[in-house]
Amino acid sequence: MSKVLLISVRPEFAEKILNGTKTIELRKSSPNVSIGDLVIIYSTLPEKAIVGTCVVQGIMKKSPQQFWRSHSRKMGIDRKRYFEYFKHSSFAVGIVLTSIEKLDEKVSLDLVRKSIPKFSPPQTFRYLDRSQIASVGLMLQQD
C-alpha cells in the first residue's frame, strides 16, 4: 500500500499549489515517499484546514544554489525568501507534485479532531494511514 504524506504549508503556498503555479514543495529534510504516493495539503494559520490533495511525481535533492538555478519558476517563492529559508542548509529538497486537486470543501482542524481526537498538524510533514483519512471523510483513491 502506498504512503499518505500530510504536509503543512502556509496559506499563500497552499493556494499556489492548488492553482498550479507551485509544483515543487520545498523542504529541508526528505520525506520517505515514492512516486505515486498521495500528499494531503494542510493549510496552516489562519486557515487551519486540509485544502487539497496531490501525488508525488518525484523527489529532488540538490544544493540550494543548484536547485534555485534549475527550478525557481516552479517553487512559488521569491529569491530572497528562498535563500533565507535555506540559509543554514547544505541541500534543498523538492517534492515534485502532480494530479493536484482542490477539495470542494475544506476539512477544518476542528472537524479532523472530532474523528482523530489527539490529532495535531505536523510542523513540516507526517505520515498517515488510510483509515485515519477515511475517518475524517476524505474520499481517496484506493491502491
N, C-alpha and C positions, 0 to 999 in steps of 0.2 A: 504494500500500500504506500502511496506517495505521502510525503510530509505536507503539513499545512503550516506555513510561516505567518505569524502575525507581526506586522511591523507598525511601529508608532512613527507618525510623521506630523510635522506642523501643518495646520490647515492650508497655508499657501502652497505647500508642496503636494499635499493630498489633491488639491484642486488641479494642479499642473499635471499630476499623474492621470487623473480622471479625464482631463480634456486633451490628453495626448501630447502635450508639449514637454513632458518629462518622462522619458522612457528608461532612464537609468537612475535607480535609487542608490544613494551613496551611504557607505558605512565605513567605520574604522576597523571593524572585525568582520570576518566572513562567516555567514550562516552556513550550516551544514545542510545544503539543499541541492537538488538535482534539477536538470532541465525537465520541465513539465510539472514541477511541484506548484501547488497553489499558494498564493500570497493573499492575505487579508489585510486591507489597509485601515488602520485605526488613526483617525484624526484627533490630535491632542487638544488641549485647552485652546480656545474656549469651547470648541465643538464637542469633544469627548464622545465620539461615536465611531462605529465601524461604517465606512462610507463606500467601500468598493472592494473588488477582487481583481486579481490578475494572475498571470502564470509566469514562472521563471523561464526565461529564454536562455539565460546563461549567467555565469559569474565571472567577473574580470577582476584582476588584482595587478596593479601597476604602481609605480611611484606617482605621487600626486602631480608632479610636473608632466610626466608622460600621459597620465590619464586626462589631464586638462587639455593638453595639445590635441589628443585624438578624439575626445568625446564631449567637449564642453557644450556643444549645441544640444545635447540630449539630456543634460543634467538639471536643467531648470534652476540654476543658481548663478549669480554673478561671480566674477573672478575674485573680488575682494573677500566675499563671504566664504567662497570655496577654499581659498588658501588659508584663511583664518581657521576654518574647521579642521583642516589637515596640518596645521602649523607644527605640531609635535609628532606627526606620523611619518613613518618611512614608506608606507604604502597606502593606497586608496583602494577600497573595494567597491565595485559597482554591481548591483543586481539588475540585470537587463530584463525588462518587463514586457510582456506581450499579452494579448487577449484581455485587455483592460476593460472592466465593466463597472459602471457606477450603479450602486444599489438604488432601486426605485424608492426605498425608504431607508433612511439611516437607522442603525441599531444603536441606541444610546447606551452609554455605560451603565446607567440605572437598569435598563432592560436586561443587559448582559448579566448583571449581578443578581437579578431575580432568578435566573437559571443556573448561574455559577456563583454562589454567594461570596466566595473568597477571591473572586477574580480581580486582578489588578493589571492594568495595561503595562506592557513592558517599557523599560527605558529606551531600548533600541528594538529588540525583537525577541520573540519566544516561539516555541513550537506548540501547536495544539493538536488534539486528536479530533477525528471527525465526529465523535459522539458529543463533544463539547460544542462543536459548531452547530450540529443539528439541534441541540438543546436551546440555543438562542434563536432558532428559527431561520437560520441561513440555509437556503437550499443550494447545495453544491453538487457538482458532477461526481458521480461515483467512478471509482477506478475501473 
